[in-house]
Amino acid sequence: MLPAKKTSKCRTRTRRSHHRLTAVNYSVCPACDQAKLPHAACDCGYLNPKVKLDVAKEESS
């Protein structure tokens, strides 16, 4: 069965208004000044002032 009336652009766009993407918040690593996700370890291994993780570099052959 077909709809009785056409759905207007305004009603369609209002319904879809919360389907947008949200921006990702990045923070700057104080050790290497690279962008990283907040509350996550950086690629250099920095986590917080008390913790530094040992990160092995991958070798490509």
C-alpha angles and dihedrals in degrees: 000000000000125000113265094228136021116259108238123235090244094055092046094048092045090054091049096044094106094048091086123117120255122227118250114240112225127189129201120251108236091210102052104007094236125138114260139166114267116257091017133103117261124236089255090059098254113143106156135331092278099043129059117172123215106239119189116215117233116240118216117210 
